[in-house]
Amino acid sequence: MKSSEFGLSAMYRILKKSGAQRVSDESADELRRILEEIAVTIAKSAVEMSNHASRKTVKAEDVKLASKLFTKF
């Protein structure tokens, strides 16, 4: 099994804070997998933006813009 960057206990807390009375192991693990996919996609986009701006440093504005392009909220 692949190691994750996110802790499983954080997924339980997020689900509980969102109103879940009980949280299955599978749901916490699935939330972690999905959030990691989203985070990697946003991070790659932010890196591309910093490269396009001829910077080696990824700035908060790159991440914010990348997240806006990824999410439709």
Residue, then its C-alpha position, 0 to 999 in steps of 0.5 A: m500500500k502506498s504511503s499517504e501525506f495525510g494522516l488518517s486521524a485527520m480524515y476522521r476529524i474532518l468527517k466528524k466536524s462535518g456532522a458524521q456520528r460514526v465514521s467507517d475506516e473505509s470512508a476515512d481512507e477514501l476521503r484521504r485518497i481523494l483529497e490527496e489526488i486533488a492536492v497533487t493536481i493543484a500542486k502540479s498546476a501551481v508549479e506550472m504557474s510559478n515556472h511560467a512566471s520564471r520563478k523557482t518558488v511556488k507562492a501562495e498566489d500560485v496555489k490560490l489560483a490553481s485551486k480556483l481553476f481546479t474547483k468550481f466553487 
